[in-house]
Amino acid sequence: MAMLSPRKPLFTAVRVEIENLVRQGVYPPGSQLPSEEALAHQLGVSRVTLREALRVLEEDGVVSRRRGIGTFINESMPPIVVYLERNLGISELLQSADQKREVSQMNVSWEEADSFVAGRLRIADGAPTMCVERIISTRGKSIVYTRDIIPGWVIGHNRLEESALSGSLYQFLTEVCGQQLLGGTARVSPVKASDAVSAKLNVAHNTLLMVIDQVDWNRNDKPILYSREYYVSQVFDFRVHRLRTLAPSESHD
């Protein structure tokens, strides 16, 4: 029996659980779900709750229900939701979506900061930086290309193993470099894939990608990481929670 989150409406928790099972390959695209009775028993919910979850999944394009036959997983995967107000690394993001993260390609080099990077990291032009380029994949598909630049003073005299850089860079900065991360300032924009980026992500030239351009700061308000991340937009669903601040005329005594 699956463990469902008690903090969500039950049918919503069921919907999320089914999406997770799809992402994990338990029910791959094109496959048929068990009967309502069997699936409701597996998830530990009533058939009424399951039907509501399946209704929402059908509206979202995750499943198709064929009368008298059953419910099938559509060929396209449900998108990975990215809440922009949460400063998650890609490792944490994929883990939260129950996706297996793979680094299909990585290159580490030392470079002198040009004026643009120096301005972002508040270091001198020509100062040493470590550049980490990675292609992140899941289930054999390239989904994110990242270019992360760390000032040389952050690395210091730490001995670096390439394996330490293949995991979470936030974890690397905290555990290896001793930096306490405060947060980041990001700019999000759509861009068309250049020849170089399209080759890395195995997408067509001019494919629309979502780019997050971000500087992360430590607790002393010093920039310690500049990142430029290219997301295959068909794989992700970018969202942000917007809170309304009432004008004085709208407030109540």
N, C-alpha and C positions, 0 to 999 in steps of 0.2 A: 504494500500500500504506500502510495506517495505521501510525503510530508508537505502539506500546504501551509502557506503563511497565514496566520490568524489575523494579521494586520490589514489584510485586503478583503473586500467583499468576496464571498466564497466563489461566485462564478468567475470573478476576475482572477483569483488565485488559480482556479482550474484552467483558465485560458493560458495564463503564464506557464503553468506546468506542462501543458500540451505543447506550447511553443518550444519550451526547453527540451522536451523529448524529441521534437523534430530536429532541433539544432544538434543534439547529441547523436543523431542517426538512429535512434530507436525506431522512429517512424520516418524513413527517408522520403524525399519528394517522389510522388507518384504512387506511394503505398496506400493501402486501405487501413483505416483505423479499426480496432475491434468493434464489435457490436456495442450499442449504447449500454446494454446491461453489463457486458463484460468490462467496458471502459469505466463506467460509473463505479463498479465494484473495485477495480484496480486503483482508482483515485480516492475511494472512500467517500463518495458524495452521492446524492440522489440523482435520478435521471433528469429531473426537472432542472437542477443546477447545471448538469452537464449540457443539456440542450441549450441553455442560455449562453454558456461558454462557447459552444459550437456555432451558435448564431452570430456571435461577435467575431469569431475566427473567420466565418464565411464572409462577413462584411469587410474584414481586413484583407481578404484575399489569400488567407493561409490554407483554407480547406474548401472543398466543393462537396456539397451533399447531393447525392443522386437518389431520387425517390425509388424505394423498393430495392436498392442495391447496397447503399452504405455511404460512408464519408471517406473522402480521399484527400491526401496531402497534395497541394498544388506543386507544380514543378519548381516554382520560384520560392526561395527561402524567405521566411519573415525577416524583416530588417532588424539590425541591432540598434537599439535605442540609445542615443547619446544625449544625456541631460547636460547642457552646456554650463549650468551653474555649478556642477560638480567637477572638481579638478582631479579627474582620474587619469592615471597613466593608461596606455593601451593594454598593458598586461592586466590591470585591474578591470578595465572596461570589458575585455573579452571574458575574464573570469566571472564577472557579474552576469554575463549573458550565457554562461555555461558553454563557452566556445573554447576549443583547444587552440592555444596560441603556438605558432611556429615561426621561427626566424629563418626564412628561406634563403636570405642573403644578407651579409653584413660586411661592412668595410670600416676600419678604424684608421684614422690618420691624424697627424699633427699639422696644423696650418697656422699661418700668420693671419691675424684678424684684419679684414679689410675695414674701411671706414663705416660701412653699414653695420657689420657685426660688432665692431668696437663700440658704436653708439648704443646698440641694444644691450650690450653687456657692461657698459661703462668702463671699458678698458682702453688702453692706448692703441692707436693704429699700429699694426704689426706685432702686437702682443701674442704670445703662443696660446693656441686653443686646441682642444681635442675634438675632432669631428667624428661622429658615429652615424653612419648611414645604414639603415636597415629596411628590409622588405618583410612585412609581417603578413603571415598567411594563416588561414584556417581551412581545414578540410581540403588542402591542396590548392586553394584559390588565394592569390595575392590580393589583399584588401587595403593595406596601408603602406605607404612609403614615407619614411621619416628621415629627417636630417637634423641631428641634435648636436649643438656646439656647447662645450663646457670650457670655461676659462682655465688656463694653465694653473693659476694659483689655487683653484679648487682641487685639482688633482694632486698638486704638491709632489711629494716623494713617494706616494703610494705605489706599490708594485701592482701592476694591472695584469690580470688574466683575462683573455678574451671572453671566457665563459661568464665572467662577472658582468660584462656589458651586453650579453645576449638576453638577460632577464630584464626586470624592471629597472629603468634608469633612476627612478625616484628612490628605489631601494638601494641602488648603488651609491647615490649621493648621500643617503642617510647613513648606511652601514659602513661603507668603505671610506668615504670622504668626510664623514662626521658633520654633514650639513643638516640643519633642521629647516625643513621647507615650510614657508609661511603660506604661499599661494602663488598665483600667476595672473598676468594680464594678457588677454588673448584677443586677437582679431580673427573673425571668421568670414571667409569669402569664397564664392564659387570661381573656379578657374578652369580653362580648357587645358587638357593634358598636352604638354610639349612632346616632341619626339622622344626626348630622353626619359621623361616620366612615364609616358605611355609604354615604353619598352620595359621599364622596371615593373609596372603593374599589369602588363600584358593586356592592355586595353587599346582601343583604337585612338589614333591621333585626334585631338580636339574633343575627346570624351570629357564631359563635365565632371569635375572633381570638387570636393569640398576641402578647403585648406584652412587649417588652424595654425596661425602664426602667434607664438606665445613666448613670453619671458617669465621664468619662475624665479622667485626671490627667497632668500633665507630670512631668518628671524632678525637679522641685523639690517634688513632692507637692502641687501646687496644682491644684484642679479647673478645667478649661478648656472643658469641654463637657458639657451635660446633654441627653440624648436620650430621647425616647419614641417607639418604633417599633412600628407595628401591622402584623403579618404576616397575610396571608390563609392560614389554617392548612392548607387543602387543597393549597396549592402547596408547602409546606415540610415537611421531616421533621427535627424537632429531636432531636439526640442529644448525649450526653455520655459521655466515657470515665471509668469509675469504677475507681480502683486500690484494691486491698485492702491495708490495713496489718495485718500479722500481729500478733496478741497475743503476749506473751512465751511463753505456754504452747504456741504453735503454731510457734515458731521452732526451728530445728535448730542444734546445735553444728557 
